[in-house]
């Protein structure tokens, strides 16, 4: 069913996914009609399951642009609706799969022949009408003719540019017809890093709305970062030939010099902005999150929680496999709706100004978030801090939480904690996996845990270095990525240099070196101890995947003793602490298998 210049749908907000004849009527009458009173409106939700990535992306772009111009957002149920969105396109078959918008467009995506397995789409014209449903008049019309290419990064950039051009060429203050009632002018856009959204989308502490989110770091901050990098004052070289004194000078210099001269933040910014991004206020703090829905109506909702020195970027490569498993060799019955929040104090989430934002409080906030998104049943997954937060969710057992999957379980038996912490020799009677875990943890606490001790006891002090020195932040972060990834000390082999710098730059631009460290101070607990994490209180089903280069390999014997409700345990062939980041295919396969029986 390939066509040149085919109208796939009109958005519901829009007339998207209406009948073919109705869509054709919109196309025919569009140019000469300003009275859409004969057409009915649809809510955003009507079309969400048809092509959620596009619906959420365009909704966020349009609302953000409206807010920046001083106009209220388009929301379902209000008197302002988007009446018609016409998308004309050409279809082109390629020899390779096309990732398009975060992996959501594989297998024909949603714009063309759904049976096509290798295809991409070039959008020709994007038309948006804002319509006052009270007065039945057209308020404003915008259009863009920016063509998308076969390169994902350029597509994302062009789509953003196209939406922006519509609002620049035809600003709402030149609209026709009646103004929507209740519309208030918004304050000028706030370009600060802490809140890269227009101030009009900020909310009061008790506001439970979900607002669109768009990242737009001011160029001057990118320039300042490069200037700081160029002026780095380097220490003298280490006096050993290994990493026993810390990450080596030559490694950090090579990374930081590329950061200043070759790396481009705008690439990852565009990739993030191509995803449905939102922010909502929970317990007085803004929670920024990515929310990608599967096209399958019975997809299992899944919340993914990152750790330190990671971020939501850890999960970018698993969004496609989890929301569209068929395109990646899986089954449609294994589809997930994916929610990826940033922990308070991390990324683009707000920074807590009061005490008590520990794993238990974050766990409660995550349940609020999932319920606020309309999910009455869901599962949770996490590594590092994400494992600790997922454990806390399972202890709290909120209604609707079906189970958790963790990659860094708290399994150390109570009688072994003191010996491991003090570096005592392992007791007799341990099995080979238990002895390996004991010795690995003993070395970790004795030689490699200084970073944690600093953040647990003096997060503010280390924060001064992390937020003021790019090379300091890079060295502090890169050391742990190198040490904890399954890469023989060279994480670029499994993650990629640009992806590592994406993560480091996110910490820098959001100024979260200190605020992220405070989460350790708030936690101040042994995250590997079963007793400290009270795992025996967990009754929710627990699944564990052990990756071989995790900080320690949790033995199955300890895991079953620590988690009475453990129902799935598997050891992966490769991968480390950053499982989804390093081995997205293995990670995705593990989650499908782990949660299959809970659907």
C-alpha positions in Angstrom: 0.0 0.0 0.0 2.8 2.4 -1.0 1.7 5.9 -2.1 3.3 9.1 -3.1 1.7 12.0 -1.2 -0.5 9.9 1.0 -2.4 11.3 4.0 -2.1 8.8 6.8 -4.0 10.5 9.5 -5.3 13.7 11.0 -4.5 14.1 14.6 -7.2 13.8 17.1 -6.7 16.9 18.6 -6.8 16.5 15.1 -8.6 14.4 12.5 -5.9 11.9 12.8 -6.8 8.3 12.1 -10.3 9.2 10.9 -11.8 7.5 7.9 -10.0 7.9 4.6 -12.9 9.9 3.1 -13.0 12.2 6.1 -9.2 12.8 5.9 -9.5 13.5 2.2 -12.3 16.0 2.9 -10.0 17.8 5.3 -7.3 17.9 2.7 -9.6 19.3 0.0 -11.4 21.8 2.2 -8.4 22.9 4.3 -7.0 25.7 2.2 -10.2 27.5 1.6 -12.1 26.9 4.9 -11.9 28.8 8.1 -15.1 27.4 9.6 -14.6 24.0 11.0 -17.9 23.9 12.8 -19.0 20.8 10.9 -16.0 18.8 12.1 -15.8 17.1 15.5 -12.8 17.3 17.7 -10.9 14.4 19.4 -8.7 14.3 22.5 -5.1 13.5 22.5 -5.9 10.2 24.2 -8.0 9.0 21.2 -5.0 8.6 19.1 -2.3 7.8 21.7 -2.3 4.0 21.1 -2.1 4.4 17.3 1.2 6.2 17.1 2.1 7.4 20.6 5.6 8.6 19.8 4.3 11.1 17.2 1.3 12.2 19.2 3.2 12.9 22.3 6.1 14.5 20.5 3.9 16.9 18.5 1.7 17.7 21.5 4.8 18.6 23.5 6.2 20.7 20.7 3.0 22.6 20.0 2.3 23.2 23.7 5.8 24.3 24.4 5.7 26.7 21.5 2.3 28.1 22.6 3.6 28.7 26.1 6.7 30.4 24.8 4.4 32.8 22.8 2.3 33.5 25.9 -0.7 31.3 25.2 -2.3 28.5 27.1 -1.6 24.9 26.2 -3.9 22.8 24.1 -5.4 20.3 26.4 -8.2 17.8 25.9 -11.4 18.9 27.5 -10.6 22.6 27.1 -12.2 25.0 24.6 -9.0 25.2 22.5 -8.4 22.1 20.3 -6.2 21.3 17.3 -8.8 20.7 14.7 -6.8 19.4 11.8 -3.3 18.2 11.2 -2.5 17.3 7.6 0.6 15.3 7.0 1.5 14.6 3.4 4.4 12.3 2.7 6.4 10.3 0.3 7.4 6.7 1.0 10.8 5.3 0.3 12.1 1.8 0.9 15.7 1.5 2.2 18.0 -1.5 2.6 18.6 -1.0 6.3 16.4 -0.5 9.3 15.7 3.0 10.3 15.6 4.1 13.9 13.8 7.4 13.2 12.4 8.6 16.4 13.9 6.5 19.3 13.3 3.2 17.6 9.6 3.6 17.5 9.4 3.6 13.7 10.8 0.2 12.9 8.6 -2.1 10.8 6.9 0.8 9.1 6.4 2.8 12.2 2.8 4.1 11.9 2.7 6.3 8.9 2.7 3.9 6.0 2.3 0.2 5.1 2.3 -1.6 8.4 3.6 -4.7 6.7 6.7 -3.0 5.4 9.8 -4.1 7.3 12.4 -1.8 5.9 11.2 1.7 5.3 11.4 5.4 6.2 9.1 8.3 5.6 9.6 11.8 4.5 7.1 14.3 5.9 6.3 17.1 3.5 3.8 19.4 5.1 2.7 19.7 8.7 -0.4 21.8 9.2 -1.9 22.7 12.6 -5.1 24.6 13.3 -6.0 25.9 16.8 -9.8 26.0 17.0 -12.1 27.6 19.6 -14.8 25.0 20.2 -16.9 27.5 22.1 -17.2 30.1 19.3 -16.6 27.6 16.4 -14.0 29.8 14.9 -10.4 29.3 13.7 -8.0 31.1 16.1 -4.7 30.4 14.3 -3.3 28.4 11.5 0.3 27.3 11.0 2.1 25.2 8.5 5.6 24.0 7.8 7.1 22.4 4.7 10.4 21.2 6.1 11.3 17.8 4.7 12.7 15.0 6.8 15.8 13.1 5.5 16.8 9.5 6.0 19.2 10.5 8.8 17.6 10.2 12.3 19.5 13.1 13.9 18.6 15.4 11.0 14.9 14.3 11.1 14.6 15.2 14.7 16.3 18.5 14.2 14.0 19.3 11.2 10.8 18.3 13.0 11.7 20.7 15.8 12.6 23.4 13.4 9.4 22.9 11.5 7.2 23.3 14.5 9.2 26.3 15.6 8.9 27.9 12.2 5.1 27.6 12.3 4.9 29.6 15.4 7.5 32.2 14.3 5.8 32.8 11.0 2.2 32.9 12.3 2.4 33.8 15.9 -0.9 33.5 17.9 -1.2 37.2 18.4 -2.0 37.6 14.6 -4.8 35.0 14.9 -8.2 35.3 13.3 -11.5 35.0 15.1 -12.2 35.0 18.8 -9.6 34.5 21.4 -10.1 31.5 23.7 -11.6 32.3 27.0 -9.5 32.1 30.1 -6.2 32.4 28.3 -3.6 34.3 30.2 -0.4 35.7 28.9 2.7 33.7 30.0 5.8 35.2 31.5 8.9 35.4 29.3 10.6 32.1 28.6 13.1 31.1 31.2 16.3 29.9 29.6 18.0 28.7 32.7 19.5 25.3 32.8 17.7 24.3 36.0 14.4 24.8 34.3 14.8 24.8 30.5 11.0 25.0 30.0 9.1 28.2 29.6 8.0 29.5 33.0 4.4 29.1 31.9 4.7 25.3 32.3 6.0 25.5 35.8 3.6 24.4 38.5 2.6 25.1 42.1 3.8 22.5 44.6 0.3 21.0 44.8 -0.3 20.9 41.0 -0.8 17.4 39.8 -0.8 18.2 36.0 1.5 16.6 33.6 3.2 19.2 31.4 5.2 18.8 28.2 9.0 19.1 28.5 11.5 20.4 25.9 15.3 20.7 26.4 16.9 23.8 25.0 20.3 24.5 26.6 21.4 28.1 25.8 24.4 28.1 23.5 26.3 30.4 25.8 26.5 27.5 28.3 28.0 25.2 25.7 30.5 27.9 24.9 31.4 28.4 28.5 31.9 24.7 29.0 34.4 24.6 26.1 36.2 27.6 27.5 36.6 25.9 30.9 37.9 22.8 29.3 40.4 24.8 27.3 41.7 26.4 30.5 42.0 23.1 32.4 44.9 23.0 34.9 46.1 19.5 34.8 47.8 17.6 37.7 51.1 15.9 37.3 51.2 12.3 36.0 50.6 9.4 38.4 53.7 7.6 39.7 52.4 4.1 38.9 51.7 2.2 35.7 48.2 1.2 36.5 44.9 2.7 38.0 45.9 2.0 41.6 46.2 5.8 42.2 43.1 6.6 40.2 42.2 7.1 36.6 45.3 7.9 34.7 46.2 11.3 33.4 46.5 10.3 29.7 43.0 8.8 29.7 41.3 11.8 31.2 43.2 14.2 29.0 42.2 12.4 25.9 38.5 12.3 27.0 38.4 15.9 28.1 40.2 17.2 25.0 37.7 15.5 22.8 34.9 16.8 25.0 36.1 20.4 24.2 36.9 20.0 20.5 34.9 17.1 19.0 31.8 16.4 21.1 28.4 17.9 20.3 25.7 18.0 23.0 23.1 19.0 20.5 23.0 15.5 19.1 21.7 13.9 22.3 19.5 16.9 23.0 17.8 16.3 19.7 17.4 12.6 20.4 15.8 13.3 23.8 13.5 15.9 22.4 12.3 13.4 19.8 10.9 11.4 22.6 7.8 12.2 24.6 9.2 14.1 27.6 7.1 15.5 30.5 7.4 17.0 33.9 5.0 16.7 36.9 5.2 18.0 40.5 5.2 15.3 43.2 5.6 16.2 46.9 6.8 19.7 46.0 9.5 18.6 43.5 9.4 18.6 39.7 9.9 15.1 38.3 11.0 15.0 34.7 10.5 11.8 32.8 10.3 10.1 29.4 7.1 8.3 28.6 6.9 6.1 25.5 3.8 4.0 25.0 3.8 0.8 22.9 1.4 0.4 20.0 0.0 -2.7 21.7 -3.1 -1.9 23.8 -2.2 -4.5 26.4 1.4 -3.4 27.0 2.7 -3.8 30.5 3.6 -0.5 32.1 7.2 -0.4 33.3 9.1 2.2 35.3 12.9 2.2 34.9 15.2 3.8 37.5 18.8 4.8 36.9 21.6 5.2 39.4 24.9 7.1 39.8 26.9 8.1 37.8 24.2 7.2 35.3 21.1 8.9 34.3 17.9 8.3 32.2 20.3 8.1 29.3 21.3 4.6 30.4 17.9 3.4 29.0 17.9 5.2 25.6 18.9 2.0 23.7 16.3 -0.2 25.3 13.2 2.0 24.6 12.8 0.5 21.1 13.3 -3.1 22.1 10.9 -2.8 25.1 8.1 -0.8 23.4 8.4 -2.6 20.1 9.9 -6.1 20.7 8.7 -7.5 17.4 11.1 -5.2 15.6 13.9 -6.6 17.7 13.2 -10.3 17.5 10.7 -10.5 20.3 7.0 -11.1 20.6 4.2 -8.6 20.7 3.0 -10.2 23.9 6.2 -8.8 25.6 5.4 -5.1 24.9 6.0 -2.5 27.6 4.9 1.1 28.1 8.1 2.6 29.4 8.4 5.4 32.0 11.9 6.7 32.7 12.1 9.4 35.4 15.1 11.3 36.7 15.6 10.9 40.4 15.2 14.2 42.2 18.5 16.0 42.2 19.5 14.3 38.9 19.2 15.4 35.3 16.2 17.7 34.6 14.2 16.8 37.7 14.0 19.4 40.4 16.5 19.6 43.3 15.0 19.0 46.7 15.4 21.8 49.1 14.1 19.9 52.1 15.5 16.8 53.8 14.1 13.3 53.5 14.4 12.5 49.7 15.7 9.1 50.4 14.9 5.8 48.5 11.6 5.3 50.4 10.3 8.8 49.5 11.4 8.4 45.9 9.6 5.0 45.8 6.4 6.6 47.0 6.8 9.3 44.3 7.2 6.7 41.6 3.9 5.1 42.6 2.2 8.5 42.4 3.8 9.1 39.0 2.5 5.7 37.6 -1.0 6.3 39.0 -1.0 9.8 37.7 -0.3 8.5 34.2 -3.4 6.3 34.6 -1.7 3.0 35.3 -3.4 0.8 37.8 -0.9 -2.1 37.4 2.7 -1.9 36.6 6.2 -3.3 37.2 9.5 -1.7 38.2 13.1 -2.2 37.3 16.4 -0.6 38.5 20.1 -0.9 38.9 22.4 0.9 41.4 20.1 3.5 43.1 17.4 2.1 40.9 17.7 -1.3 42.7 17.5 0.3 46.1 14.5 2.4 45.1 12.8 -0.7 43.5 13.4 -2.6 46.7 11.8 0.2 48.6 8.8 0.1 46.3 8.5 -3.7 46.8 8.6 -3.3 50.6 5.9 -0.6 50.4 3.9 -2.9 48.0 1.5 -0.2 46.7 -1.6 -1.5 45.1 -0.9 -2.3 41.4 2.8 -3.0 41.7 3.0 -6.5 40.2 6.7 -7.1 40.7 10.3 -5.8 40.5 13.4 -6.6 38.5 16.8 -5.6 39.9 20.4 -6.0 38.7 22.2 -5.0 42.0 20.4 -6.9 44.6 21.0 -6.5 48.4 22.0 -10.1 49.3 24.9 -10.0 51.8 23.9 -12.2 54.7 23.9 -10.4 58.1 26.6 -12.6 59.5 29.1 -11.6 56.8 28.6 -7.8 56.7 31.1 -6.9 59.4 33.9 -9.2 58.0 33.5 -7.8 54.5 33.5 -4.2 55.7 36.6 -4.7 57.9 38.5 -6.7 55.3 38.7 -9.9 57.3 39.5 -13.2 55.5 36.5 -15.1 54.3 35.1 -17.7 56.7 35.2 -21.3 55.9 32.3 -23.1 54.4 31.5 -20.7 51.6 30.7 -22.1 48.2 32.8 -20.9 45.2 30.3 -18.2 44.1 29.9 -17.0 47.7 33.7 -16.8 48.2 34.0 -14.8 45.0 31.3 -12.4 46.1 32.9 -12.1 49.6 36.3 -11.3 48.3 35.0 -8.9 45.6 33.0 -6.9 48.1 35.9 -6.8 50.5 38.2 -5.4 47.9 35.5 -2.9 46.8 34.9 -1.5 50.3 38.6 -1.5 51.1 40.0 0.0 47.9 37.3 1.4 45.6 34.6 2.9 47.7 36.1 6.3 48.6 33.8 8.0 46.1 30.8 6.7 48.1 32.3 7.6 51.5 32.7 11.2 50.3 29.2 11.5 49.0 27.7 9.8 52.0 29.5 12.0 54.5 30.4 15.2 52.6 28.2 15.7 49.5 28.4 19.4 49.6 32.2 19.4 49.8 32.7 17.1 46.8 30.0 19.1 45.0 32.2 22.2 44.7 34.7 20.3 42.6 32.0 18.5 40.5 30.1 21.7 39.5 33.1 23.9 39.0 35.6 21.8 37.1 34.7 19.9 33.9 37.9 17.8 34.2 37.1 17.0 37.8 33.6 15.9 37.0 34.8 13.9 34.0 37.5 12.1 36.0 35.2 11.4 38.9 32.5 10.0 36.7 34.6 8.2 34.0 36.6 6.2 36.6 33.4 4.5 37.8 32.1 3.9 34.3 35.4 2.3 33.4 35.7 0.3 36.6 32.1 -1.0 36.7 31.5 -1.7 33.0 32.3 -5.0 31.4 35.0 -3.4 29.2 38.4 -4.3 30.6 38.7 -0.7 31.8 37.9 0.8 28.4 34.1 1.6 28.5 34.3 3.2 25.0 34.4 -0.4 23.7 30.8 -1.1 25.0 29.2 2.2 25.6 30.9 4.7 23.2 32.8 7.8 23.9 30.0 10.2 22.9 27.5 8.4 25.0 29.8 8.6 28.0 30.1 12.3 27.4 26.4 12.6 26.9 26.0 11.5 30.5 28.8 13.6 31.9 27.6 16.7 30.0 24.1 16.1 31.4 25.5 16.4 34.9 27.4 19.5 34.0 24.7 21.4 32.2 22.1 20.7 34.9 24.6 21.6 37.6 23.7 18.4 39.6 27.1 17.3 40.9 26.2 18.3 44.5 22.5 17.6 44.4 23.0 14.1 43.0 25.6 13.4 45.7 23.1 14.3 48.4 21.1 11.2 47.5 24.0 9.2 49.0 23.8 11.3 52.2 20.0 10.8 52.4 20.4 7.0 51.8 23.5 6.5 54.1 23.0 2.7 54.1 24.7 -0.5 53.0 23.0 -1.1 49.7 24.4 -4.6 49.4 23.2 -5.8 52.8 20.0 -7.8 53.0 19.4 -6.7 56.6 20.0 -3.1 55.9 17.6 -3.1 52.9 15.0 -5.2 54.9 14.6 -7.5 51.9 12.9 -10.1 54.1 9.9 -7.7 54.4 9.4 -7.8 50.6 6.3 -9.9 49.6 6.0 -8.6 46.0 7.5 -10.9 43.4 11.2 -10.3 42.8 13.3 -11.0 39.7 17.1 -10.8 39.6 19.5 -10.8 36.7 23.2 -10.9 37.6 25.5 -9.4 35.1 29.1 -10.7 35.4 30.9 -7.4 35.8 28.5 -5.9 38.4 30.2 -4.5 41.5 29.8 -8.0 42.8 28.1 -11.2 41.5 25.2 -11.9 43.8 25.2 -15.7 44.4 21.9 -17.4 43.8 22.1 -18.9 47.3 22.4 -15.5 49.0 19.7 -14.1 46.6 17.1 -16.7 47.6 17.9 -16.3 51.2 17.6 -12.5 51.0 14.4 -12.3 48.9 11.8 -14.9 50.0 9.6 -13.9 47.1 12.3 -14.4 44.4 10.7 -16.1 41.4 13.3 -15.4 38.7 17.1 -15.6 38.8 19.4 -15.6 35.9 23.1 -14.9 35.2 23.8 -13.0 32.0 26.7 -14.0 29.7 28.2 -10.4 29.6 27.6 -6.9 30.9 28.3 -4.9 34.0 26.9 -2.3 36.3 25.3 -0.3 33.5 23.4 -3.3 32.1 20.9 -1.5 29.8 23.6 0.9 28.6 26.2 -1.8 27.9 24.1 -4.7 26.7 20.7 -3.4 25.6 19.7 -6.6 23.8 20.5 -8.9 26.8 18.9 -6.4 29.2 15.7 -6.3 27.1 15.5 -10.0 26.8 15.9 -10.4 30.5 13.1 -8.0 31.3 10.8 -9.8 28.8 11.5 -13.2 30.4 11.4 -11.9 34.0 8.0 -10.2 33.7 6.3 -12.6 31.3 4.5 -14.5 34.0 3.3 -11.3 35.8 1.3 -10.0 32.8 
